[in-house]
Amino acid sequence: MNLWKKPKIAKNLKVILTKLRIFFPHEKSSCMDLIFALVTNYATKAKTAVELSLSKFFKRQYSSLFRAVSGYFTSRKNQTNRDKLRSDARNNIKSFLLESALEGEKRIHSFAIDITCNIKKHSVKAADRSCIYSGSIGGMSIGHNYSVICKNEGGGWMLPVAIDRIPYGENKYEFSVSQVEFILDKIPPTDTSFLTGDSAYSCNKFIHKLSKRENVAIIARMRANKAIYEKYDDKKEGSGRKRKYGKKSSLNKPESLPKPNQIDEFDEVTNKGDIQRVKLSFFEGYICRGSKDYKMSEIEINFVRVEIFKETGERKYDRDLWIGVSGKARGKVTMKAAYYEYKDRFDIEHYFKFSKSKLLMDKFQSSDPKKDEDFMLFGAISYHVLCKAADLLDDIQVRPWENKKKMNVKSLSNIFRAASISGVFDEVYQSDIKRRGIPDERNVRKSFESKANQPIMKKARDPTKLEIEIKSRFGKSHNISKTSLNTEQESRKNFAAKILEKATEIYDKINPVAE
């Protein structure tokens, strides 16, 4: 029995899905079947990518699923210029996703950026694996890192507009900059873009280049031990370089901080229903230390200090949250806007969780990281289709045992469920199956060759450099004292004396002499 009425959204979905077919030059029908299978996976409950072939919308053999991922950009027989064709096809799809996300009259666009991982610990034939950090297991593993950018729609919604693997050896922040620039080049120059990231994106490499872009503001959490400086305004008389850095302050030392330009306090209700007091302090126009390649003396950063208190008045957290706002459009970001933008950034984690558990983001089994990357792109497309189908809930007929209020909430989980049990996708599904069989030259049974095991990529040590490190932890403290000594700058006698001096200092701290 159909528990759903025919919603008006069916026509709109058909338009979107028809547009999508354009971006698959080859294996068009298989690609669309794969998207339909992902969107309606609530009914199939596939746990692996190959199980998606069991979906009622996937009318082909399971092998067609892998052909869709590996051959959507060129013909099966073509073995030339494949990387270029693949790159062009991916860029076209990402442009479409961005266009879809930017629909509406808003002229200020908010983006969240983060890195997620694909663990391939036991995939010994997978290429380009390296040591990665996984938040899900809370430690190090082996696999690939992916840089993801999502458009923040508010209300917990994040629309992915870019998902790309970071090749081993490339700096992940410079890689993210290239992703961001691809997006910014397609946004009207009169629109304003906010880029929000965690503390990893407060580094000079990320801020320096993007700060030159017009109508862009970078909002990032600052490290607790960050040193900030006032701009030195006094004119230097005589010859020599003009001084740029004024008074120094440290974010983890409140006594060194200057007087804030503005303070605001307000109450807010948490998701658990508790009331907390939020105090925001605004520090405008400070600079940070840079390097030879990334000079930061001319890049002004506004800082927002966030202090949160319980109803009783005591501090909720031991450390304050510091948010830095840089870029030419930083003046458009108020301290409240900075606080809420960074707070909403966490919704990208919900996208990761949903995509990995429901859309099988990291479940594709392949030794080729390019195919893993392309399958994730199919997942991003499916996520967009689900978001466009949000109006499915408007015509829901809630079953007697269900809470109507909860089931009508436009959450992604509810829409995911609605897409499977409604008849809307049956209505818009188009099938044009052409039975081709498997040509002899493409028959896996005749052409199969076992692949060699691939090494885990590791950074090689420079044999020309010799460095001695002494690390020590004192008591229950998490602070580690680290000392590095350079043999090129010390004589034999001085070098030995310094090692002995440091070793004595550490020993005395660990075993203090009773007075």
ChimeraX attribute file (.defattr): number of C-alpha atoms within 10 A of each C-alpha:
attribute: neighborCount
match mode: 1-to-1
recipient: residues
	/A:1	4
	/A:2	9
	/A:3	14
	/A:4	18
	/A:5	14
	/A:6	15
	/A:7	17
	/A:8	13
	/A:9	15
	/A:10	18
	/A:11	12
	/A:12	13
	/A:13	20
	/A:14	17
	/A:15	11
	/A:16	14
	/A:17	17
	/A:18	14
	/A:19	11
	/A:20	19
	/A:21	15
	/A:22	12
	/A:23	18
	/A:24	21
	/A:25	13
	/A:26	18
	/A:27	21
	/A:28	18
	/A:29	22
	/A:30	25
	/A:31	25
	/A:32	24
	/A:33	25
	/A:34	27
	/A:35	25
	/A:36	24
	/A:37	25
	/A:38	29
	/A:39	25
	/A:40	27
	/A:41	23
	/A:42	18
	/A:43	16
	/A:44	16
	/A:45	15
	/A:46	20
	/A:47	15
	/A:48	15
	/A:49	20
	/A:50	17
	/A:51	15
	/A:52	26
	/A:53	23
	/A:54	17
	/A:55	20
	/A:56	15
	/A:57	21
	/A:58	23
	/A:59	17
	/A:60	18
	/A:61	12
	/A:62	15
	/A:63	10
	/A:64	21
	/A:65	21
	/A:66	21
	/A:67	15
	/A:68	24
	/A:69	23
	/A:70	19
	/A:71	22
	/A:72	24
	/A:73	23
	/A:74	20
	/A:75	12
	/A:76	13
	/A:77	9
	/A:78	9
	/A:79	9
	/A:80	9
	/A:81	9
	/A:82	14
	/A:83	13
	/A:84	11
	/A:85	14
	/A:86	18
	/A:87	11
	/A:88	13
	/A:89	18
	/A:90	20
	/A:91	15
	/A:92	15
	/A:93	20
	/A:94	21
	/A:95	17
	/A:96	17
	/A:97	20
	/A:98	20
	/A:99	13
	/A:100	16
	/A:101	21
	/A:102	18
	/A:103	8
	/A:104	7
	/A:105	6
	/A:106	9
	/A:107	13
	/A:108	14
	/A:109	17
	/A:110	20
	/A:111	24
	/A:112	25
	/A:113	22
	/A:114	21
	/A:115	22
	/A:116	19
	/A:117	21
	/A:118	23
	/A:119	21
	/A:120	20
	/A:121	15
	/A:122	9
	/A:123	16
	/A:124	15
	/A:125	17
	/A:126	22
	/A:127	20
	/A:128	18
	/A:129	25
	/A:130	22
	/A:131	18
	/A:132	17
	/A:133	18
	/A:134	17
	/A:135	10
	/A:136	9
	/A:137	8
	/A:138	8
	/A:139	9
	/A:140	12
	/A:141	17
	/A:142	20
	/A:143	24
	/A:144	26
	/A:145	23
	/A:146	19
	/A:147	19
	/A:148	20
	/A:149	25
	/A:150	26
	/A:151	23
	/A:152	24
	/A:153	15
	/A:154	12
	/A:155	10
	/A:156	15
	/A:157	19
	/A:158	28
	/A:159	24
	/A:160	26
	/A:161	26
	/A:162	26
	/A:163	22
	/A:164	21
	/A:165	22
	/A:166	18
	/A:167	16
	/A:168	16
	/A:169	11
	/A:170	9
	/A:171	11
	/A:172	20
	/A:173	20
	/A:174	13
	/A:175	16
	/A:176	23
	/A:177	17
	/A:178	12
	/A:179	19
	/A:180	17
	/A:181	14
	/A:182	15
	/A:183	17
	/A:184	18
	/A:185	9
	/A:186	11
	/A:187	17
	/A:188	9
	/A:189	13
	/A:190	10
	/A:191	14
	/A:192	19
	/A:193	21
	/A:194	24
	/A:195	27
	/A:196	29
	/A:197	21
	/A:198	19
	/A:199	16
	/A:200	15
	/A:201	22
	/A:202	23
	/A:203	15
	/A:204	17
	/A:205	19
	/A:206	19
	/A:207	24
	/A:208	21
	/A:209	14
	/A:210	20
	/A:211	19
	/A:212	12
	/A:213	15
	/A:214	16
	/A:215	19
	/A:216	24
	/A:217	25
	/A:218	26
	/A:219	33
	/A:220	26
	/A:221	21
	/A:222	23
	/A:223	18
	/A:224	15
	/A:225	11
	/A:226	14
	/A:227	16
	/A:228	20
	/A:229	21
	/A:230	18
	/A:231	19
	/A:232	13
	/A:233	11
	/A:234	10
	/A:235	9
	/A:236	11
	/A:237	8
	/A:238	7
	/A:239	6
	/A:240	7
	/A:241	8
	/A:242	13
	/A:243	12
	/A:244	15
	/A:245	17
	/A:246	15
	/A:247	12
	/A:248	16
	/A:249	18
	/A:250	15
	/A:251	20
	/A:252	16
	/A:253	12
	/A:254	10
	/A:255	9
	/A:256	12
	/A:257	16
	/A:258	13
	/A:259	10
	/A:260	14
	/A:261	10
	/A:262	12
	/A:263	14
	/A:264	12
	/A:265	13
	/A:266	10
	/A:267	14
	/A:268	11
	/A:269	10
	/A:270	9
	/A:271	7
	/A:272	6
	/A:273	8
	/A:274	10
	/A:275	14
	/A:276	19
	/A:277	19
	/A:278	16
	/A:279	16
	/A:280	20
	/A:281	20
	/A:282	19
	/A:283	19
	/A:284	19
	/A:285	15
	/A:286	21
	/A:287	23
	/A:288	20
	/A:289	14
	/A:290	16
	/A:291	10
	/A:292	6
	/A:293	9
	/A:294	15
	/A:295	14
	/A:296	17
	/A:297	16
	/A:298	13
	/A:299	18
	/A:300	22
	/A:301	24
	/A:302	22
	/A:303	26
	/A:304	27
	/A:305	20
	/A:306	20
	/A:307	19
	/A:308	22
	/A:309	16
	/A:310	15
	/A:311	13
	/A:312	9
	/A:313	10
	/A:314	10
	/A:315	15
	/A:316	15
	/A:317	11
	/A:318	8
	/A:319	12
	/A:320	16
	/A:321	18
	/A:322	22
	/A:323	25
	/A:324	24
	/A:325	31
	/A:326	28
	/A:327	25
	/A:328	19
	/A:329	18
	/A:330	22
	/A:331	12
	/A:332	16
	/A:333	18
	/A:334	14
	/A:335	24
	/A:336	16
	/A:337	12
	/A:338	25
	/A:339	20
	/A:340	11
	/A:341	23
	/A:342	20
	/A:343	11
	/A:344	20
	/A:345	26
	/A:346	18
	/A:347	19
	/A:348	25
	/A:349	14
	/A:350	15
	/A:351	20
	/A:352	19
	/A:353	15
	/A:354	16
	/A:355	18
	/A:356	17
	/A:357	14
	/A:358	19
	/A:359	32
	/A:360	21
	/A:361	23
	/A:362	21
	/A:363	19
	/A:364	20
	/A:365	16
	/A:366	15
	/A:367	18
	/A:368	13
	/A:369	20
	/A:370	17
	/A:371	18
	/A:372	22
	/A:373	21
	/A:374	21
	/A:375	24
	/A:376	25
	/A:377	22
	/A:378	21
	/A:379	25
	/A:380	25
	/A:381	22
	/A:382	22
	/A:383	24
	/A:384	20
	/A:385	19
	/A:386	22
	/A:387	18
	/A:388	17
	/A:389	22
	/A:390	19
	/A:391	17
	/A:392	25
	/A:393	22
	/A:394	15
	/A:395	14
	/A:396	18
	/A:397	14
	/A:398	16
	/A:399	10
	/A:400	7
	/A:401	6
	/A:402	9
	/A:403	10
	/A:404	13
	/A:405	8
	/A:406	11
	/A:407	19
	/A:408	17
	/A:409	14
	/A:410	17
	/A:411	16
	/A:412	19
	/A:413	15
	/A:414	16
	/A:415	22
	/A:416	24
	/A:417	17
	/A:418	25
	/A:419	24
	/A:420	19
	/A:421	16
	/A:422	20
	/A:423	17
	/A:424	23
	/A:425	19
	/A:426	14
	/A:427	13
	/A:428	16
	/A:429	14
	/A:430	15
	/A:431	13
	/A:432	9
	/A:433	10
	/A:434	8
	/A:435	7
	/A:436	6
	/A:437	8
	/A:438	9
	/A:439	8
	/A:440	10
	/A:441	9
	/A:442	13
	/A:443	11
	/A:444	11
	/A:445	8
	/A:446	9
	/A:447	9
	/A:448	9
	/A:449	8
	/A:450	6
	/A:451	10
	/A:452	10
	/A:453	12
	/A:454	14
	/A:455	13
	/A:456	15
	/A:457	15
	/A:458	12
	/A:459	9
	/A:460	6
	/A:461	8
	/A:462	7
	/A:463	6
	/A:464	5
	/A:465	9
	/A:466	11
	/A:467	9
	/A:468	12
	/A:469	10
	/A:470	14
	/A:471	11
	/A:472	16
	/A:473	14
	/A:474	13
	/A:475	9
	/A:476	6
	/A:477	7
	/A:478	9
	/A:479	10
	/A:480	11
	/A:481	12
	/A:482	11
	/A:483	13
	/A:484	11
	/A:485	15
	/A:486	11
	/A:487	14
	/A:488	10
	/A:489	9
	/A:490	12
	/A:491	10
	/A:492	10
	/A:493	8
	/A:494	12
	/A:495	16
	/A:496	11
	/A:497	12
	/A:498	13
	/A:499	16
	/A:500	11
	/A:501	11
	/A:502	13
	/A:503	12
	/A:504	12
	/A:505	12
	/A:506	17
	/A:507	11
	/A:508	11
	/A:509	13
	/A:510	13
	/A:511	10
	/A:512	9
	/A:513	7
	/A:514	4
	/A:515	3
